Amino acid sequence: MKIPSRQKNFLIVAFVAGLILTTTSIFGLIDQQLNNLFIFFYGIGLPLFILCTNLIVDLNQTKIFLTWFAVSVLIFITSLFSYNYDKFIFNRNETYDRYNAVNRNISDFSTSSLKSFMLFLIAYWLLNKILKKQGLFVINTFKSRKWYHQEANRDISALDLIINIVLFLVITIAGLFGH
């Protein structure tokens, strides 16, 4: 099985970005609040980019899925080690209402978003397993202009839209809430 170059390229980009964020965190090379913002967007951006591009089509291949899952486990372990470390607390402005029903559940730590990648892949695996029973696999619907997916050579169904929305919600909720 040949791994598509888009997977290799994005894996390199994800690794280099993670290495840069780790280095800037350890050595304090940039303002910590800016670094926290970069960490937060890395945690959510990585799975969102996969979901919104044809990279998600490749996850149907076990080798590619397991490679990304191994990466997500490393990222998740990083989030566990940085849990409750004051360096990664977001400084909120004075208008932030900590007691608002939604805000009180939003994480205070930038590294909390790092768990979203692993949760996204677990949700993907479960949903893809359901689709495989129908002879299909998860595809992206975010950039489609027609009800046909070129990469998968099949029509896009309402179920595909629902699965993409569910995966988007998993990423968003995992990235924003909890510890």
C-alpha positions as CSV (number, residue, x, y, z in Angstrom):
1,M,0.0,0.0,0.0
2,K,1.4,3.4,-1.0
3,I,0.9,6.3,1.4
4,P,-0.3,9.4,-0.4
5,S,2.2,12.3,-0.5
6,R,-0.5,14.6,1.1
7,Q,-0.4,12.3,4.2
8,K,3.4,12.4,4.4
9,N,3.5,16.1,3.9
10,F,0.8,16.8,6.5
11,L,2.5,14.5,8.9
12,I,5.7,16.4,8.5
13,V,3.9,19.7,9.0
14,A,2.1,18.5,12.1
15,F,5.4,17.1,13.6
16,V,7.4,20.3,12.9
17,A,4.6,22.5,14.3
18,G,4.4,20.3,17.4
19,L,8.1,20.4,17.8
20,I,8.1,24.2,17.4
21,L,5.4,24.6,20.0
22,T,7.2,22.3,22.4
23,T,10.4,24.2,22.0
24,T,8.8,27.6,22.5
25,S,7.0,26.3,25.6
26,I,10.1,24.8,27.2
27,F,12.4,27.7,26.4
28,G,9.9,30.6,26.6
29,L,10.9,31.9,23.2
30,I,7.7,33.8,22.6
31,D,5.1,35.4,24.9
32,Q,3.4,32.6,26.8
33,Q,-0.1,33.9,26.1
34,L,0.6,33.9,22.4
35,N,2.2,30.5,22.7
36,N,-1.0,29.3,24.5
37,L,-3.1,30.6,21.6
38,F,-0.9,28.7,19.2
39,I,-1.2,25.5,21.3
40,F,-5.0,25.9,21.4
41,F,-5.3,26.3,17.7
42,Y,-2.9,23.5,17.0
43,G,-5.0,21.1,19.2
44,I,-8.2,22.0,17.3
45,G,-6.7,22.8,13.9
46,L,-4.9,19.5,13.4
47,P,-8.1,17.3,13.4
48,L,-10.2,20.0,11.7
49,F,-7.7,20.2,8.8
50,I,-7.9,16.4,8.4
51,L,-11.7,16.5,8.6
52,C,-12.1,19.3,6.1
53,T,-9.8,17.9,3.4
54,N,-9.3,14.7,1.5
55,L,-6.9,13.6,4.2
56,I,-9.9,12.0,5.9
57,V,-10.4,9.7,2.9
58,D,-7.0,8.2,3.5
59,L,-7.8,7.3,7.1
60,N,-9.9,4.4,5.8
61,Q,-6.5,2.7,5.2
62,T,-5.5,1.0,8.5
63,K,-1.8,1.9,8.2
64,I,-2.5,5.6,7.8
65,F,-5.2,5.5,10.6
66,L,-2.8,3.8,13.0
67,T,0.0,6.3,12.2
68,W,-2.2,9.2,13.0
69,F,-3.6,7.5,16.1
70,A,0.0,7.0,17.4
71,V,0.6,10.7,16.8
72,S,-2.7,11.5,18.6
73,V,-1.6,9.4,21.6
74,L,1.7,11.3,21.9
75,I,-0.2,14.6,21.7
76,F,-2.7,13.4,24.3
77,I,0.2,12.4,26.6
78,T,1.6,15.9,26.2
79,S,-1.8,17.3,27.3
80,L,-1.8,15.0,30.4
81,F,1.7,16.1,31.4
82,S,0.8,19.8,31.0
83,Y,-2.4,19.4,32.9
84,N,-2.8,22.0,35.7
85,Y,0.6,23.6,34.8
86,D,0.1,27.3,35.4
87,K,2.2,28.2,32.3
88,F,-0.7,27.0,30.1
89,I,-3.5,29.0,31.7
90,F,-5.3,31.4,29.5
91,N,-5.5,34.9,30.9
92,R,-9.1,36.1,30.5
93,N,-10.0,39.8,30.1
94,E,-12.1,41.6,32.7
95,T,-15.3,41.2,30.6
96,Y,-15.1,37.4,30.7
97,D,-18.0,36.1,32.8
98,R,-16.6,33.0,34.5
99,Y,-20.0,32.2,36.0
100,N,-21.9,32.0,32.6
101,A,-23.4,28.6,32.1
102,V,-21.1,27.9,29.1
103,N,-18.0,29.7,30.2
104,R,-17.8,27.9,33.5
105,N,-17.2,24.7,31.6
106,I,-14.7,26.0,29.1
107,S,-11.2,24.9,29.9
108,D,-8.7,27.4,31.4
109,F,-5.7,25.5,29.9
110,S,-4.5,25.9,26.3
111,T,-3.3,22.3,26.3
112,S,-6.8,21.0,27.0
113,S,-7.4,21.2,23.2
114,L,-4.7,18.6,22.5
115,K,-7.1,15.8,23.5
116,S,-9.4,16.7,20.6
117,F,-7.3,14.9,18.0
118,M,-7.4,11.5,19.8
119,L,-11.2,11.9,20.5
120,F,-11.7,12.8,16.9
121,L,-9.9,9.7,15.7
122,I,-11.9,7.5,18.1
123,A,-15.2,9.0,16.9
124,Y,-14.0,8.6,13.3
125,W,-13.1,5.0,13.8
126,L,-16.6,4.2,15.3
127,L,-18.5,6.1,12.6
128,N,-16.3,4.6,9.8
129,K,-17.0,1.1,11.2
130,I,-20.7,1.8,10.9
131,L,-20.3,3.0,7.3
132,K,-18.1,0.0,6.4
133,K,-21.1,-2.3,7.0
134,Q,-22.8,-0.5,4.1
135,G,-19.6,-0.7,2.0
136,L,-18.8,3.0,2.5
137,F,-16.3,5.1,4.4
138,V,-16.2,8.6,5.9
139,I,-15.6,11.4,3.4
140,N,-15.4,15.1,3.8
141,T,-18.4,17.2,2.8
142,F,-17.1,20.7,3.8
143,K,-15.6,21.7,0.5
144,S,-18.0,19.9,-1.8
145,R,-19.8,22.0,-4.3
146,K,-21.8,19.1,-5.7
147,W,-23.4,16.1,-4.2
148,Y,-20.6,13.9,-5.5
149,H,-17.2,13.2,-3.9
150,Q,-14.5,12.9,-6.6
151,E,-11.9,11.1,-4.4
152,A,-14.4,8.4,-3.2
153,N,-16.1,8.2,-6.5
154,R,-19.6,8.2,-5.0
155,D,-22.5,10.5,-4.2
156,I,-22.6,12.4,-0.9
157,S,-25.6,11.4,1.2
158,A,-27.3,13.0,4.2
159,L,-25.6,10.4,6.4
160,D,-22.2,11.8,5.2
161,L,-23.3,15.3,6.2
162,I,-24.5,14.1,9.6
163,I,-21.2,12.3,10.2
164,N,-19.2,15.3,9.3
165,I,-21.2,17.5,11.6
166,V,-20.8,14.9,14.5
167,L,-17.0,14.8,13.9
168,F,-16.9,18.6,13.8
169,L,-18.8,18.8,17.1
170,V,-16.5,16.2,18.7
171,I,-13.4,18.3,17.8
172,T,-15.0,21.5,19.0
173,I,-16.4,20.2,22.2
174,A,-13.3,18.3,23.1
175,G,-11.1,21.3,22.3
176,L,-13.1,23.8,24.3
177,F,-14.4,21.9,27.3
178,G,-13.0,19.8,30.1
179,H,-9.5,19.3,31.3
